Amino acid sequence: MPMIDQATLDALFLTARTHNMWTPEPVTEAELRRLYDILKMGPTSANSSPARFVFVATPEGKERLRPALSSGNLDKTMSAPVTVIIGYDTAFYEKLPALFPHADARSWFTGSAALAEETAFRNGTLQGAYLMIAARAIGLDVGAMSGFDKAKVDEAFFAGTTIRSNFLCNLGHGDPAGLFGKLPRLPFEEACTIA
């Protein structure tokens, strides 16, 4: 696989920023569909694809989300064109006969709720990261958050299902006026070892 160019690395990681304020430019359904068509191609264990996405884009949807938001995330979420609830389906294995048809992968998870939960959470989180990278790749800005009441989100959006919320991510066109200074990251020596 060829290396991507520096401008692409900058757009995806190096100069990309977490946004807190948004311009009024909308995010279209066509953009959301394109976003999903890209992110769904990211790898997951046994092609399990457990993430489930709710694109909260209407005033009514935002009002359903409002009671679950922490005070620090309220304004930026209510003003974002779209807020994605990244969830994971604890019964993802029911889709494995179609997604992983060359083996009986469903049976790997039906006997252990703990294994199914761990697999769903891990791989659903990966898919949430793919969403953020894909959003940046198609020209959208992102603002991921974990400051919310999961029980309230699950009740408002996933009641009666096997889906659980993981984290939230605002999408849109960021207003640079809301950016904070770039925070430091750990150096290689503090975060990595070579064994």
Secondary structure, 3 states (H helix, E strand, C coil): CCCCCHHHHHHHHHCCCECCCECCCCCCHHHHHHHHHHHCCCCCHHHCCCEEEEEECCHHHHHHHHHHECHHHHHHHHHCCEEEEEEEECCHHHHHHHHCCCCCCCHHHHCCHHHHHHHHHHHHHHHHHHHHHHHHHCCCEEEEECCECHHHHHHHHHCCCCEEEEEEEEEECECHHHCCCCCCCCCHHHHCCCC
